[in-house]
Structures are given as C-alpha cells and as structure tokens.
Amino acid sequence: MCINKLITQNVLSLHRTAPITFMHLQKNKRDRKQLNIFESKVYRRILGPVYDNEKENWTILTNKEIYASVKKLTIIETIRLNRLRWFGHVQRMKENRIPKRVLYMNLGITSLRGRPRNRWQDEVSEDGRIVGGEGWQEKVHNREECKKLQRTARNCRILHMPME
C-alpha cells in the first residue's frame, strides 16, 4: 500500500477535527511546537521504523524525512488556512449577523499586567499579511479573490512554519 494513501486514511480525521479543536491553541511558539511534536509522533507511529540495508539495522525517521515522504500540509498550516477561510467568510456576512458582531465586540474588561496576549484577530492579520501582502483585507470581501489567496497559500506552502 502506498505510504501517502496509508497516511491519508489514518490522519484524515485528525486533520479534519484537529484544526477546529486546536484553533484556540496555537497562540504562542510553545503551543505551535507542541502541535508539531504531536503531529510528528502520529506520523512516526503510522510510518514505523525503517530498515537500513547499509547499516543493517532499524532506524526511526527524523522529522525532515517524515515531512519529505508525507507531502501534506502540517497541522499548523491547516489551522492557519482554516482561520483565514473563516475570517473571509465572516467578513462577507451582513453587519447584523452574530459572528460578525462577536468578531468586533469589545468586552470592556480590564487587561492583565504584562505583555498583551495575542488575540485571534492578531493571528489572522499576520497570516493575511503573509499570504496577500498589505491589501489582503480588501481581497477577502470578494469570494473569488479570497479563494485565490487560499489556493496560493496552500500550493506554495506560504504559511509553512519551520520546526523549531
């Protein structure tokens, strides 16, 4: 059985549910690193050890070898693409819709001491700048332009985060 087909069968549900489950995570480097570690453990478990004929022993694949053989988006890239897709969807909604009102709602809560935490909107604006440059917010109002940005990001692996 082809490796990519095996991985697709086993990890498809992970990539469908994990971005939704983990979307509230991934606020900082530590969270991204934990997700990368989790994903590589899953792939390593699926692929298993590989027999090296030259050394005549079994070896465990490194992260670079895993991602070279898998050729799929990482879980972080999937989360970032889904976040951009959802933002574009909400931006095209009418002003009175609840998701749009919640996105721009100001709760008026006093902030905590120290450096402000990254908000969801901060992460989306960073991803949008990476994908579409400075005028990306005008492009998401047009569905076709938004889809073109997402396809470009997916195909060119623009949102790829190297392993720390």
C-alpha positions as CSV (number, residue, x, y, z in Angstrom):
1,M,0.0,0.0,0.0
2,C,1.3,3.5,-0.9
3,I,2.6,5.5,2.1
4,N,0.6,8.6,1.3
5,K,-2.6,6.5,0.9
6,L,-2.0,4.9,4.3
7,I,-1.3,8.3,5.9
8,T,-4.4,9.8,4.3
9,Q,-6.6,7.1,5.6
10,N,-5.2,7.3,9.2
11,V,-4.7,11.0,9.6
12,L,-7.7,12.3,7.6
13,S,-9.9,12.5,10.7
14,L,-7.0,14.2,12.6
15,H,-6.7,17.0,10.0
16,R,-10.5,17.4,9.9
17,T,-11.1,17.7,13.6
18,A,-7.8,19.0,15.0
19,P,-7.8,22.4,13.4
20,I,-11.2,23.1,14.9
21,T,-10.2,21.6,18.3
22,F,-6.8,23.3,18.4
23,M,-7.8,26.6,16.9
24,H,-8.0,28.2,20.3
25,L,-4.4,26.9,20.9
26,Q,-1.5,28.0,18.8
27,K,-1.2,31.4,20.5
28,N,2.5,31.2,21.0
29,K,5.6,29.3,20.0
30,R,5.2,26.8,22.7
31,D,1.7,25.8,21.5
32,R,2.9,25.5,17.9
33,K,5.9,23.4,19.0
34,Q,3.6,21.1,21.0
35,L,1.3,20.6,18.0
36,N,4.3,19.9,15.7
37,I,5.6,17.4,18.2
38,F,2.2,15.7,18.4
39,E,1.8,15.6,14.6
40,S,5.3,14.1,14.1
41,K,4.6,11.5,16.7
42,V,1.4,10.5,14.9
43,Y,3.2,10.2,11.6
44,R,6.2,8.4,13.2
45,R,3.7,5.9,14.7
46,I,2.0,5.3,11.3
47,L,5.2,5.0,9.3
48,G,7.0,2.9,11.9
49,P,10.7,2.2,11.9
50,V,12.6,1.7,8.6
51,Y,15.2,-1.0,7.9
52,D,18.5,0.5,6.7
53,N,20.3,-2.1,4.4
54,E,23.7,-0.3,4.6
55,K,23.9,-0.3,8.4
56,E,21.8,-3.5,8.7
57,N,19.6,-2.1,11.5
58,W,16.3,-0.4,12.1
59,T,16.1,3.4,12.3
60,I,13.4,5.8,13.3
61,L,12.6,8.5,10.8
62,T,13.6,12.1,11.5
63,N,11.2,14.9,11.2
64,K,12.7,16.0,7.8
65,E,12.4,12.5,6.5
66,I,8.8,12.3,7.7
67,Y,7.6,15.5,6.1
68,A,9.6,14.7,2.9
69,S,7.7,11.4,2.5
70,V,4.3,12.7,3.6
71,K,4.0,15.7,1.3
72,K,0.9,17.0,3.1
73,L,0.2,20.3,4.9
74,T,1.2,20.3,8.5
75,I,-1.4,20.8,11.2
76,I,-0.2,24.3,11.8
77,E,-0.7,25.2,8.1
78,T,-4.1,23.7,8.1
79,I,-5.1,25.7,11.2
80,R,-3.8,28.9,9.6
81,L,-5.6,28.3,6.3
82,N,-8.9,27.5,8.1
83,R,-8.5,30.6,10.2
84,L,-8.1,32.7,7.1
85,R,-11.0,31.0,5.4
86,W,-13.3,31.6,8.4
87,F,-12.2,35.2,8.6
88,G,-13.1,35.8,4.9
89,H,-16.5,34.1,5.5
90,V,-17.3,36.3,8.4
91,Q,-16.1,39.4,6.5
92,R,-18.6,38.7,3.7
93,M,-21.5,38.4,6.2
94,K,-24.0,41.2,6.8
95,E,-23.3,43.6,9.7
96,N,-26.2,42.3,11.8
97,R,-25.1,38.7,11.9
98,I,-23.9,37.4,15.2
99,P,-20.5,36.0,14.2
100,K,-19.5,39.4,12.7
101,R,-20.7,41.3,15.8
102,V,-18.8,38.9,18.1
103,L,-15.7,39.2,16.0
104,Y,-15.6,43.0,16.5
105,M,-17.1,43.1,20.0
106,N,-15.3,45.0,22.7
107,L,-16.0,43.4,26.1
108,G,-14.6,46.3,28.1
109,I,-12.6,44.1,30.5
110,T,-9.5,45.4,32.2
111,S,-6.4,43.9,30.8
112,L,-3.9,41.8,32.6
113,R,-0.5,43.0,33.6
114,G,2.5,42.4,31.3
115,R,2.6,41.9,27.6
116,P,-0.8,41.7,25.9
117,R,-1.7,38.2,24.8
118,N,-2.1,37.6,21.1
119,R,-5.7,37.8,20.0
120,W,-7.3,35.7,17.3
121,Q,-7.5,38.8,15.1
122,D,-3.8,39.4,15.5
123,E,-3.0,35.9,14.3
124,V,-5.4,36.3,11.3
125,S,-3.9,39.7,10.3
126,E,-0.4,38.2,10.5
127,D,-1.4,35.3,8.3
128,G,-3.2,37.6,5.9
129,R,-0.2,39.8,5.6
130,I,2.0,36.8,4.8
131,V,-0.4,35.5,2.2
132,G,-1.8,38.6,0.5
133,G,0.5,41.5,1.3
134,E,-0.8,44.8,2.5
135,G,-4.1,44.9,0.7
136,W,-5.3,41.5,1.8
137,Q,-8.3,42.7,3.8
138,E,-9.9,44.2,0.7
139,K,-9.4,40.9,-1.1
140,V,-11.3,38.8,1.4
141,H,-14.6,40.7,0.7
142,N,-14.5,39.2,-2.8
143,R,-15.0,35.4,-2.6
144,E,-13.0,34.6,-5.7
145,E,-10.1,36.7,-4.6
146,C,-10.2,35.1,-1.2
147,K,-10.2,31.6,-2.7
148,K,-7.3,32.6,-4.9
149,L,-5.3,33.7,-1.8
150,Q,-6.0,30.4,-0.1
151,R,-5.0,28.3,-3.1
152,T,-1.8,30.3,-3.4
153,A,-1.0,29.8,0.3
154,R,-1.8,26.1,0.1
155,N,0.1,25.3,-3.1
156,C,3.1,27.5,-2.4
157,R,3.3,26.5,1.3
158,I,3.5,30.2,2.2
159,L,2.2,29.6,5.8
160,H,4.8,26.9,6.4
161,M,6.3,27.2,9.9
162,P,9.7,25.5,10.1
163,M,10.2,23.1,13.0
164,E,11.8,24.8,16.0
